[in-house]
Amino acid sequence: MDPRRISDALAVAPQIAPDDVAELAAQGYRAIICNRPDGEGADQPAYSEIAAAAEKAGIDARYLPVVSGKVSDDDATAFGAALRDLPGPVLAYCRTGTRLATLWSLSAAASRPVPEILSAAQAAGYDMAGVARRIANGGKTPTDTGDARFDVVIVGGGAAGIAVASSLRARKPDLDIAILDPADVHYYQPGWTMVGGGVFDPQTTAKTMGSLIPKGVHWIKSAVAAFEPDNSAVILDGCRVVKYDRLIVCPGLKLDWQAVDGLVETLGRNGVTSNYRYDLAPYTWELVKGLKKGRALFTQPPMPIKCAGAPQKAMYLSGDHWFREGVLSDIDIHFMNAGGVLFGVKDYVPALERYVAKYGAQLDFFHNLVAVDGPAKTATFEVKKPGTDPESVTVEFDMMHVTPPQCAPDFIRVSPLADAASGWVDVDQSTLRHARYDNIWSLGDVTNAPNAKTAAAARMQAPVVAENVADDIDGKSPTAIYNGYGSCPLTVERGKIVLAEFGYGGALLPSFPKWVINGAKPTRAAWWLKEQLLPPVYWKAMLRGREWMAKPEKVSAR
């Protein structure tokens, strides 16, 4: 007997024996459903034996036989009705449990999102990708898939998606390309740090999605529910199916605000803010301007996160404002970092440490934010220092800038595209081609490549993917390689930036000679680059396929 909990109301199991029923009752199960037809196997007990044992144990039992591999819509409806009727929790069984997972997934389809259903089944050990279309169709077998087909389908209309669409059209203008994205607005997210520091107006970081989709590219305004890579198909919400010859996956990542207890309820008030959200970045600046004394916390969750320097950028710009206002001595600044280093590339750390000292900030390493009590203005951290037992620490604050935990989107994590270990899209880190599916590529924050998740990385990756997809269309092997380039302009004070540029393994990859910008030192030239040059480069070059300083490296001839 191996019960696997699939929801609060249901656990599923392979075949049980009459002797197991009393133990199930002792574990708190109040009902049993048998979905295995009698006589399916020579070694299975009859349902009547299970029912008799259930009656003796004082729990309900129901017989809903379903033929293996033939779960009908009516079967799923009957199963859902049984779950509503029977007292819970319920233990349901068949030969392996797979039928049960399928029945539950289809019966839950009308009330739960597809990724949530796939994730719950996957957590119990059951892969429901084979019925994803039915789940997306509300648990019913689709009668008309209404397929659309494109040469290239791009999942995600963020920086990576629009940039790769533009770069691909520049190489292959006759391709039939579609971008799948439900959003109405496209954001220049690197600008939000500057909004939180009082430098940019938030409106300058947003444009309508429709104004940015490249000319000739179809925009399908819908969310992705699931992937069928073996069928070269993407399933959209509502069970529409889009077929492709080649797929490019770049939906960004998920900001998991709910992973911190109490955070969602207090965001945007009680002194709790984050530059990781468009609507909250202005509140950061309000708090910074209003704080004259007290304690300011700046948090950083475990890696990976997008723009790993952003948590401390907020701290530096805030500290600089308090320094200029003459109130810094009355403000207790703490950088609460779940990791053990200030920055992952050691060459830039000395310059950053000088600013930590200037602002009198305390570095609290191995502190991971797990809970917030907004009205009480307290934050609780799990502290896991090497060689010591974990402990819980609660800290009072007057202002707190939170960087949320981050992970792959739900529909990616439960898909066949994800690697088993991390849930990110599994790619070759040089070509960005999928590790198992030759007609799929990925770029941006969602890949498992070990590079920094930054807009600068996407700017470099887009031409690489475009070049390699074009090569594939021409029947050639990939010729473009990505070296892991990422950039993090660390805004250490208003008017100066430490421009960190690096690739795989922390290798330094400066774009400019040291006499122009010395990345290891704070410079005004780097600030000008961030404030004046990079926004128009983003809007007018990167998103339009103009690969300024982003031409892909080529595979060396042998």
N, C-alpha and C positions, 0 to 999 in steps of 0.2 A: 504493500500500500504506500503510495507516494502522493498525497494531496498537494496540489500546487494552487495557491491562492491567486485568483485572476481578478477578483474585485472584492469589495467588503462583503458582498452577499454570496459569493460563489467561490468554491475551490473545485478543481477538476482532478481526476485521477485515472490511471489505468485500471484494469479489471480488479475489483475487490472480491474478497471472500466473505461468506456469512460470518466467520469468526472476527472479521474486522469491524463489524457494525457496532458492537458494544464499545470498542475503543473510539470510534468516530463520535458516538454519543457522548463519551467522556470528554472528548476534545471540544464539545460545544456545538457540534452540528445538529441541526434540528430536522433536517430532511435529506433524503437521498433521491437522486434521479438516475435511472438506468437508461442509457441511450444505446445500449448494445442489444441487438435482436437475439433472442434465445437461439441456440444452436449454431451460432456463428463460428465457434471454435470448440474442439473436442474437450478442452480443459476448462471451459467456463461453467460456473454454476448457473442454474436456471434463475430467472428473476424471482420466481416464487420463493426460492430459498432466501434471497436477499430481503424480500418483503416480510417474510416470517421473522427473520432476525431483527428487522427494523421495528416491527410491532412489539416484539419482546423488549427491545431497548427503549421503547416509548418515543420513537421518532417517525415522521411521515416518510412514505416511499411512493414513487411514481414511475411508471414504465412508459417511456417515449422512444420506442425503437427507431433507429435511423440506420439505413444501409450505408456501409463505409463507402466514401467517395461520392455519395449521392445525396448530399444535404440539400433539401429543397427549400424554397421560400416558406412553404407552409410548415415545414419542420422547425425553421427558425422562429416563426411566429408562435408556434405551440410551445417552444422552449421558453421564449420570453414570457408567455402567459403563465407557465408553470413557476418561473422564478418570482413572478408577482404574487401568485396565489399561495405558494408554500411558505412556511415560516423559515426564516434564515438564521444563521448561514446554512447554505445548501452545499452538499457534496454531490457532484455529478460524475459518472464514470462511463467509460466505454473500453475498448481494447487498449488504446494507448493514451487517450485523452484528447487526441487531435479533433475528433468529431465534436467534442464538447467545446473546445476552443473556437471552432468554426461556428457552431450554433450560437455561442455567447456573442461572438464578434458581429454576426449578422443581426442578432436580436437587439444589440446595443447601438446599431448603426444610426437609428433615428434620433438618438439622444446624445451621442458622444462624437467628437471629432475623429476622423479616420486615424491620424497619427496617435491619438490617445489609445484607441482600440488596439492598433498594431503593437504599440509599446507595451500595453498590459499583457497581451498574449505572448509577446516575445519574452517578457520578464518571467513568465511562467514556463518558458521553454518551447513555445509553439510559434511557428512562422506562418503568418496569415497572408503573406504577400500574394498567394494564389487566388485569394478571394477579395483582393483590395478593390476591384471594380464593383463588386456587389456591395461591399461595405460603403463605398463612396456613393452608391445608388440607393442609400437608405436601407440596405439589407436585402434588396430585391435583385433578381437577375436582370441585367440590362437587356432590353429588346432591340434598342437601336443605339449603337455606340456613337454615331455621328462623327466618325473620325475626320480630323483634319490632318494634313500631312505637309511637312516642310523639309527642305534640305537640311536646315540647322534649326534646332530649338534651343533657346537660351533661357534657363530658369533663373530669374532674378534681374531686376531693372535698376540695381544700384550702380555704384561706381564701376565695378568689375563687369557687370552685364552690358551696360551701355557702351563702355569702352571697347570690349571685345567685339560687340556687334559692329561698331564703327570701323574698327581695324580690319575685321573680316570683310566688310563691304568694300573697303579700299582695295583689297586684294582680289576679291571675287564679286564684282558688282552685280552679277546676274543671279546670285544665290537667293533662294526663297528662304528668308530668315524670320523667325517669330521670337519675341520676348514674352515670357509669361511672368506677370507681376500684378498683384491686385492693388498696389498703392497708387494714390492720386498725386502724391508729392514726392519729389526726389530731394534728398538733403545732402549738403556738403558737410559731412560730419566732422572733418578736421577743424572746421571753423568754430565748433561749439566750445572748445577750450577758450578761444578768444572772446566769445560771447560771455562766458563765465568770468572773464577777467576785465570786462567792460571795454573791450577793444572793438569788437564787431557788433553790429545790430543783428538780431536773430533773423530778420527777414532776408538778409543778404545770403543766408545759407540754405535757402529753399527755392525751388522752382517746380512748376508743374511737370509731372512725368511726361505728359503729351508733348510738351515743348522740347523734350530732350531725346525722344525716341528717334533714331536716325531715319532719314528719308528712305522710304522703300522697305522698311522693316515693319512687320506686323506686330501690333501690341495686343496680346490677349490678356485682358484685365481680369485675371482669375488666379486663385491660389492653387498650388500643387497639393494633391492629397497623397499620391503614391507614385512609385516608379515600377515599370515592367521592363527592365533592361533586356530581358531575353526576347521580348516582342518589339523592342525599340519603340516603346510607348510611354507617355506620361499621362497619368490620370489626374484630372482637375476636380476641384470641388463640384459636386453635382453629377459626377461620373462622366463628364465629357472626356474624350480620349484624343490626345494629340500624338500622332506618329512622327517619327523623325528618321533621317538617315544618320545624322550626327547630333549629339546632345552636348551642351556646355552647361555645367551646373555651377552657379555662383549666387546663391540667395543670401549671402551674409551669414551671420551667426545670431544666436538667441541670447538676449539679455535676460537672465533668470532672476528677476527681482523677487519672485516668490521663494527663492531658496534661502532668503534671510527672513527669519520670523519677525513679523511686525513691520517690515520695511514698506510694503505697498501702502499700508494704512497711513503712514506718516510722511511719505514723499511729498515735497512741496509745501510742507508746513513743519512747525515745531523745530525749525532750524536744520532740517534734513533736506539735502539737495543732491543733484548729480548733473555733471556736464555731459553725461551719456544720453540725455534726453533733451530734445529740442525745446520742450516747454518748460524744462527745469533749469536750463543754463542761465536764463535771466535771473532766476531766483538765487542762484549762486552769487551773482554780482550784488544783488540786494543785501544778502547776508553779509558779504564781505564789507560792503560800505557801512552797514549798520553796526558791525561788531567793534566795540571800543575796548572791551576787556573780556576775559573769560578763556575758555578752552575750545580750540578748533581741532577736530579730528579729520584726517584724510585717509580713506581706506583703500586697500588694494587686495583683491581676492586671489586665489590660486591661479596660476597660468594654465592654459593660454587665455589671453584676453586681447581684444583689439586695441591697438595703440597703447602698448604697455607703459609708455611714458605719461599718458594722460592723467593718471592719479596724482603723480607728483607735479605735473604742470599746474594743476589747480592749486596745489600747495604753494608753489613758488610765486605765482601771480598774486595770490592772496597775501602772502608774506610781504611781497614787494609793496602792495598797496598800504598795508599796515605800517611798514617801514617809512614810507613817504608821508603818511599821516601822523607819524610820531607816536603811535600807540602800540608798536610792536612789543615793547617791554612788558605790557600788561596782558599779552595774549600768549597762552600756552599752546604751542603747535605740536601735534603728534602725527607722525606718518605711520599708520597701522598696516603693516605689510604682511600678508600671509606667507610670502617667500622669505628668503634669508639674505638677499642682496638688494642694494639700492637700484641697480640697473644691471641687466644681463651681460652687457659688453663692458669689460673692465676699463677699457681705454677712456671712457667718458665719466667714470665714477669720480676721479679727483675733482674735476670742475664742479660736479653736482654736490659733492660733499662740502665744498667751500660755501655754496649757497645754503645748504642745510645749516651750517654753522652761522652764517650771516643772519638767518631768520630764527635762530635758536630753536630749531625743530628737534624733537626727540624721535629717533628712529626705533620703532617697536616692531622688530622682526618676528616672524612666525606667529603673528596675531591675525586670525581669520575671523571676520565679522560673521556672527551667526544669528544675532537677534538685536532688535531695536525697540525701545519703549519711548515713542515720541513725546507723549505728554510728560513723562518723568525725565526726559532728556538723558537717557542712559543707553549705552551700547554694550553688548556682551560679545566677547571674543573668545574663541577657542585657541589656546596657546599650546603649540606643539614644538617645543625647542628640542633639538637633537640631544639625546642622552638623558632626557628628563620625562617624567610622566606628564601626560596632557592635563591641562587645568583650564578652568573657566575664569575669566576676568571681566568685571563690569566697570565701565568707565563713564563718568559724567561728561557731558559736553554742552556747549552753548551753540555751536555750529558743527555740522558734520557733512562732509562731501563724501558720498558713497559711490564706489565703483562696483557695479553688480557682478556676481558670478556669471560666467558666460559659457555657453556650450553650443553644439551644433543644433540647428532647428529640429523639432520633433520629427518632421516628415523625412529628414535626412537620417537621423539616428536609427530609425526603425526600417530603413530601406536597404536593399541589396547593395547599394553604392557605398555604404559606410564600412570602415574597418571595424573589426570586432572589438578592438581594444579601446578605442577612443570615441567612436561614433562620428568622426569626421569623414569626409569623402576621401577614399583611398586612391592616391595618385602616385605616379612616378615623380619624384621631386624635381627632376630636371626638365622633362617634357610636359609635365602636368596632364599627361594622359592617364586615364583610369587604369588601375593595376590589373583589372580583370576584364573590362569591357573595352574593346579596341575602338569603338565608335563614340566613346564618352570622354570628355575632358572636364576639368574643373579648375577654378581659380578663385582668388579672393580669400575672405576669412574662413570659408567652409572647408578648406582642404586640410589634410593631415601632414602636409609638407612642413618641415621644421623651420619656417621663416616667421619673422614678425608679421602680425596681422595688422597691416597699415594700408592706407590709401596709396601710398607710394609703392608698396609691393604690388597692388593691383594694377597700377600704372605700368609697371614693368612686365607683369604677367600677361596682360591683355595682348600685346603684340606677339608674345611667345605662343600663346594658344592659337591666335589667329593664323600665324605662320604655319604652325603644325597641322591645323585643320585643313588649311589650303594645300599643304603638302600631301595630306592623306587623300584629299579629293583628286589630286593629280597622280595618285598611285605611288607616291614616294614615302619613304620613312621620314619621321620628324627630323627637321634640320635645325630648329631653334631650341636653345636651352635657357633655363632660368637659373640664375646663380644664387637665388635666395635674397636678393636685394630688398631691403626695407629701410625706411627712413623715419626718424622720430625727431622733429624739431622741438627740443626741450626748452620751453619758455621760462627761463630762470629769473627773468625780471622784465618789466615793460621796457622794450627797446633792445633786449639782448636775448640771443638763443644759442644753446649748445646744439649744433646740428649733427645728430648721430646718424650715420649711414653705414650699413653693414650688411653682410650676406650670411650664408650658411656657416655655422661654426663660429660666428662672431668675427669673421674676416672683415676688415675695414674696406669699404667701397666708396670713397669720397667722389663726389661729382665735380668738385672744383679744386684747383690748386690751392695749397695752403695759404698762399699770399692773397687769394681771393676770400676764401672761407676756411679757417682752421677749425675743423669740427670738434676738436678736443677742448676748445676755448669758447667762452661766450662772445659772440660778435654781433655788431649792429647789422652787418651785411646779411647774416642769417635771419635776423628779425625782418629785414626788408623783404627777403625772399618769402618768408611765411606770410607777412601781412599784405604785401603788394603784388608779388609775382605769382605765387602758387594758386590763389583763387581763380584768376583768369586762365592760367594754364589748365586747371581742372575743367572749367566750364567750356573753354574755347579750343582747347587742344586735346586733352585726354578723352573727353566724351565725344569728340568729333573725329577720332581716328588719326589725329596729327601727333605722331610719336616723337615729340620733342624730347631729346635725351633719353629715349626709351626704345631705341632700335634693338631688336632681339639679337643676342649672341648666336653665332652659328656653330654647329657641331664641327669640330676640327677635322679637316681632311686627313686621312691616314694613307 
